[in-house]
């Protein structure tokens, strides 16, 4: 037996015992590996972006083992949490001494597959494996057939969350060819990784025990992630391990169905993911690291992957050091397009790699512009980040990216609408019915894409302004339900989507007693600009845009914004309306005020900015990107 003493959050000082199989795994890893895991930050590159969340992978692994050790203490006599009995695993005559030992083995082996900078290295290697299948096949040829098939599936489906197990399998494969330990570790990993229906055991009860343990292991991992990430992060959420353990009986009892505690864990994990490791800044740093790693894998590291021996010699190097230090400021986030992964999955693409490649090609992205795709599996959403280089010199690249991003959103909406109407088309529905159904479903798809359009719109405003100022919408009646953007879209396949006029009518109707004569005049000025536009996509903000500095001081106020997107052209019009008795005075005053607005914008980030008079209303600043 071996003990490891650790200081863990919400547990304090705790001594974790390891017997038989788990002790054998610890001996296989060695003290050097434990020291390495202590230097690997659990959140990888995100830990470099956000200070204070730099807890180690070792701490995460030991917390898992501590919870496994505490289960029998908290749940004596609970059948589905009984982990004291022996458990048989496929291919091994001698059963594992206890379920507790198997759970600890899974935790130890799983975590030893995480390299420095975790997902930064893992996704880089996974992308390399997708693009170099023949070379990767040569590297995995010594794996057992069943695990080799599983690894191929991980690569084909781009399952980045499972790739650390592939690296763990590589570590095991480096053991001597006829090693009994090697065969035993393969069987232990196979009992966790292989599809449950493919596992062959003599008795169904043994298969059910494995299924139950795998489910329990997943819940323990989730609990540890939420506990550690909430404990160390800057967010006001804390999970007490002891209290959470009391709920594990409900969490894992299939007779209870989905428990409220499990839903709470998943919601918290989804929120933490979006706020920390999938945050736009973290995603930008992650994508930058992947691109740097790809250049090294095609360059100086190329000789390290030509064969098994070269890869084996290089393996300890990248596990300990990754592919170099991450650069945090190479890219800025322009826009985040979020879609429900269950609704748009078949439309967007099969996986993150396919989606990213398709969008890269569609946006005609250069080295100055790139795309990041990440999935939040607990929130069931896919985040598509449009990124641009900090050193970007060409506004034309931003113009193309902005116009084609909006066009891509429209085409995705059309594809979703087509998917929704395909069933009725196959049933032989009338053409008029199909046309009406397409129109309605297309409207629904565009409405669902509102926040994607909003992100592009706000990203362009953010791009035009200096880094020390920002724009916020100043709503008359602030409301989360109310949408302050309106659209006029000419669909590529025919038809128009227009909510500008209806939105203005709704605004006048809802706030008739609140709108002053000046505000009505400003809204009419915005509508006048929209009516003059012939662009394919027009995004309109009726609400005032207030520009403030980092100290909250107002720097400027825009009466309305109109973004016109057409093919490769991007134009944003800043509306300034004046309601004087004299039309000439209104135009002159607005024209003069827009001079200060023009000086506020970054001159290197647009091609031209012209002030134009708006007869009878005021003036506009027409900025061509």
ZISULPE-V95792 format. One record per backbone hydrogen bond with DSSP energy under -1.0 kcal/mol. NH is the residue of the N-H (numbers start at 1). CO is the residue of the C=O. E is the energy in kcal/mol with one decimal. If there is no record, write none. Layout:
nh: <NH	NH>
co: <CO	CO>
e: <E	E>
This chain:
nh: <2	4	6	8	11	12	14	16	18	22	23	24	25	26	27	28	29	30	34	35	36	37	38	39	42	44	46	47	48	49	50	53	57	58	60	61	62	63	64	65	66	67	68	69	70	71	74	75	78	81	82	87	92	96	99	100	102	103	104	105	106	107	108	109	110	111	112	114	116	118	120	122	123	125	126	127	128	129	130	131	132	136	137	138	139	140	143	148	149	150	151	152	153	154	155	156	157	159	160	162	165	167	168	169	170	171	172	173	175	179	183	184	185	186	187	188	189	190	191	193	194	198	207	208	209	210	211	212	213	214	215	216	217	218	219	220	221	222	223	224	225	226	227	228	229	230	231	232	233	237	244	245	246	247	248	251	252	256	257	263	264	265	266	267	268	269	270	271	272	273	274	275	276	278	279	283	284	285	286	287	288	289	290	291	292	293	294	295	296	297	298	301	302	304	305	311	312	313	314	315	318	319	320	321	322	324	332	334	335	337	339	341	344	348	349	355	356	357	358	359	360	361	362	363	365	370	372	374	376	380	381	382	383	384	385	386	387	388	389	390	392	397	399	400	401	402	403	404	405	406	407	408	409	410	411	412	413	414	415	416	417	418	419	420	421	422	425	426	427	428	429	434	435	436	437	438	439	440	441	442	443	444	445	446	447	448	450	453	454	455	456	457	458	459	460	461	462	463	464	465	469	470	472	474	486	488	489	490	491	494	497	499	503	504	505	506	507	508	509	510	511	515	520	521	522	523	524	525	526	527	528	529	530	531	532	533	537	538	539	540	541	542	545	546	547	548	549	550	552	555	556	558	559	561	562	563	564	565	566	569	571	572	573	574	575	576	578	586	587	588	589	590	591	592	593	594	595	597	598	599	600	601	602	605	607	608	610	612	614	617	618	619	620	621	622	623	624	625>
co: <18	16	14	12	8	8	6	4	2	19	19	20	21	22	23	24	25	26	30	31	32	33	34	36	55	41	43	44	45	45	46	50	40	37	56	57	58	59	60	61	62	63	64	65	66	67	70	71	75	78	79	96	89	87	85	83	98	99	100	101	102	103	104	105	106	107	108	111	319	115	117	118	119	121	122	123	124	125	126	127	128	132	133	134	135	136	140	144	145	146	147	148	149	150	151	152	153	154	158	159	162	163	164	165	166	167	168	169	172	176	179	180	181	182	183	184	185	186	187	189	190	195	203	204	205	206	207	208	209	210	211	212	213	214	215	216	217	218	219	220	221	222	223	224	225	226	227	228	229	235	240	241	242	244	245	247	248	253	254	259	260	261	262	263	264	265	266	267	268	269	270	271	272	273	276	279	280	281	282	283	284	285	286	287	288	289	290	291	292	293	294	296	299	301	302	307	308	309	310	311	314	315	316	317	318	321	388	386	386	384	382	380	340	344	345	351	352	353	354	355	356	357	358	359	360	387	385	383	381	376	376	339	374	337	372	335	370	332	368	330	389	394	395	396	397	398	399	400	401	402	403	404	405	406	407	408	409	410	411	412	413	414	415	416	417	418	421	422	423	425	424	430	431	432	433	434	435	436	437	438	439	440	441	442	443	444	447	449	450	451	452	453	454	455	456	457	458	459	460	461	466	548	546	544	540	538	497	536	495	491	489	487	499	500	501	502	503	504	505	506	507	511	516	517	518	519	520	521	522	523	524	525	526	527	528	530	565	488	563	486	561	484	558	472	556	470	553	468	549	547	547	545	575	541	573	539	571	537	569	566	564	623	562	621	560	619	617	582	583	584	585	586	587	588	589	590	592	593	594	595	596	597	464	602	624	624	622	620	618	614	614	576	612	574	610	572	608	570>
e: <-2.3	-2.0	-2.7	-2.7	-1.6	-2.8	-3.1	-2.6	-2.6	-1.4	-1.1	-2.3	-2.1	-2.1	-2.1	-2.0	-2.3	-3.0	-1.5	-2.2	-1.9	-2.5	-1.5	-1.2	-3.1	-1.8	-1.6	-1.0	-1.3	-1.2	-2.6	-1.0	-2.9	-1.4	-1.6	-2.3	-2.7	-2.0	-1.7	-2.0	-2.4	-2.3	-2.3	-2.1	-1.6	-1.3	-1.8	-2.0	-1.4	-1.4	-1.7	-1.8	-1.5	-2.8	-1.5	-2.2	-1.7	-2.4	-2.0	-2.3	-2.4	-1.9	-2.5	-2.7	-2.4	-1.8	-1.3	-1.7	-1.3	-1.8	-2.8	-2.8	-2.5	-2.6	-2.4	-2.5	-2.1	-2.5	-2.2	-2.0	-1.3	-2.3	-2.5	-1.5	-1.3	-1.5	-1.8	-2.7	-2.1	-1.6	-2.4	-2.2	-1.9	-2.0	-2.2	-2.8	-2.4	-2.4	-1.5	-1.7	-1.2	-1.8	-1.7	-2.2	-1.9	-2.0	-2.1	-2.3	-1.9	-1.7	-1.6	-2.3	-2.7	-2.1	-1.9	-2.3	-2.5	-2.6	-1.9	-2.6	-1.8	-1.7	-1.4	-2.6	-1.9	-1.9	-2.4	-2.6	-2.3	-2.6	-2.1	-2.5	-2.7	-1.9	-1.8	-2.4	-2.4	-2.1	-2.5	-2.4	-2.4	-2.4	-2.5	-2.7	-2.6	-1.9	-1.8	-2.3	-1.3	-2.2	-2.5	-2.7	-1.2	-1.2	-1.3	-2.4	-2.0	-1.4	-1.2	-1.9	-2.2	-2.3	-2.6	-2.6	-2.4	-2.6	-2.5	-2.3	-2.8	-2.4	-2.1	-2.0	-1.8	-3.4	-1.1	-3.0	-2.1	-2.1	-2.5	-2.5	-2.2	-2.1	-2.2	-2.2	-2.2	-2.8	-2.4	-1.9	-1.8	-2.8	-1.6	-3.1	-1.4	-1.6	-1.4	-2.2	-2.5	-1.8	-1.6	-1.8	-1.7	-2.0	-1.5	-2.3	-1.9	-1.1	-2.9	-3.0	-1.4	-3.3	-2.2	-1.5	-2.4	-3.5	-2.4	-2.5	-2.6	-2.4	-2.3	-2.5	-2.6	-2.1	-2.2	-3.1	-2.1	-2.0	-2.5	-2.3	-2.9	-1.3	-1.6	-2.9	-3.2	-2.8	-3.0	-2.9	-2.9	-2.2	-3.0	-2.5	-1.5	-1.0	-2.5	-2.7	-2.3	-2.9	-2.7	-2.6	-1.9	-2.0	-2.1	-2.4	-2.0	-1.9	-2.2	-2.5	-2.1	-2.3	-2.3	-2.5	-2.3	-2.5	-2.2	-2.1	-1.7	-1.1	-1.9	-2.4	-1.1	-1.5	-2.0	-2.5	-2.4	-2.3	-2.7	-2.8	-2.1	-2.2	-2.9	-2.5	-1.8	-2.1	-2.4	-2.4	-2.5	-2.2	-1.4	-2.1	-2.7	-1.7	-1.8	-2.6	-2.8	-2.1	-1.9	-1.7	-2.4	-2.0	-1.9	-1.4	-1.5	-2.6	-2.5	-3.0	-2.5	-2.1	-3.3	-2.6	-2.1	-1.7	-2.9	-3.1	-1.8	-2.1	-2.5	-2.3	-2.0	-2.6	-2.1	-2.7	-1.9	-2.5	-2.2	-2.0	-2.0	-2.3	-2.2	-1.7	-2.0	-2.3	-2.1	-1.7	-1.9	-2.6	-1.2	-1.1	-2.4	-2.1	-2.6	-3.1	-2.7	-1.1	-2.6	-3.0	-2.7	-2.8	-2.0	-1.1	-2.0	-4.1	-1.5	-3.2	-1.7	-1.7	-2.0	-3.2	-3.6	-3.0	-2.4	-3.1	-2.5	-2.4	-3.1	-2.4	-2.6	-2.6	-2.7	-2.0	-2.1	-2.5	-2.6	-2.0	-2.6	-2.3	-2.2	-1.9	-1.2	-1.1	-2.3	-1.7	-1.1	-1.0	-2.9	-1.7	-2.3	-1.6	-2.4	-3.0	-3.0	-2.8	-2.3	-2.6	-3.0	-2.2	-3.3	-2.9	-2.8	-2.5>
